[in-house]
């Protein structure tokens, strides 16, 4: 993958059977949600001059039969920072409104095979 001319590589092991990867696409999609939220939270905290010491994000979704889209995407976020619980909660809510991967999925997108 590449972002702004910076190439990154993620190594994913193969399944024990040797066919396919040990991680499925749904798991990577949930990881994308978690990573996006974390990165955006640190960005938004810096804008507000809030020192964040820890972030924990847990994402879940349901996936049905082959070819069915995922549903019931949910996530929780716990943040430790040098701010009141109210300020931390507003930081979490603001980040949720701004998170690009979340907003992409919320909007729905067209995906085209070329």
Buried (B, 14 or more C-beta within 10 A) or exposed (E): EEEEEEEEEEEEEEEEEEEEEEEEEEBEBBBBBBEBBBBBBBEBBEEEEBEBEEBEBEBEBEBEEEEEEBEEBEBEBEBEBEBEEEBBEBBBEBBBEBBEBBEEBEEEEEEEEE
